[in-house]
Amino acid sequence: MSAMPDWLPPLVLFTDYAGDWDEYLAVIYGWFKRDFIDSKPMFQGRRLGLKRHPLAYGKEATFWHLISEGREEENRIPDFRRCERIRWPRPVIEHESDPKVKCWVSVKRREDRIHIWLEEENYVVVLADRGDYLLPWTAFLVTRQHTRQKLRKDFDLYWKNRSKKG
């Protein structure tokens, strides 16, 4: 793995908060709020919205999708690897043109999903295309080799098909 890009912020580590989950949650939510609520982020000239509902503990669904995992909304479990990278989604989104970042579109459930993959750091941000705006859908650390292979295959196929279209 090469050096992290200089635009990527440091991790927010749980151990820096003496194992106090409530304090840590407040801190990581503060970073999320700064990056996605208090400011108006954009991706390729399009605004990013938020999935606000269902609210859980007074926090938006988008926040929980960035820091936790699980298929059922009410049963998502915090993932410390996602939590400590809470400062990464916005810079990854804003640096999609960096040569270290791979970006492509795939379709999931009849919806375009934009994948922004900082491959060297094994980190992916996914945006859902809602027409007038984009929704930060999830972000996660790629930990499995088969997931890396699938992402590479999806990226290569997308760009192969685009090059055929002209």
Salt bridges, closest charged atoms under 4 A:
ASP35 OD1 - ARG34 NH2 2.75
ASP38 OD1 - LYS33 NZ 2.92
GLU60 OE2 - ARG52 NH1 3.87
GLU73 OE2 - LYS51 NZ 3.39
GLU73 OE2 - HIS65 NE2 2.75
ASP79 OD1 - ARG81 NE 3.41
ASP79 OD2 - ARG82 NE 3.85
GLU84 OE2 - ARG85 NH1 2.86
GLU94 OE2 - ARG90 NE 2.64
GLU111 OE1 - ARG113 NE 2.83
GLU111 OE2 - ARG130 NE 2.46
GLU119 OE1 - LYS102 NZ 2.62
GLU119 OE2 - ARG152 NE 2.68
GLU120 OE1 - LYS100 NZ 3.67
ASP129 OD1 - ARG46 NH2 2.67
ASP154 OD2 - LYS150 NZ 2.77
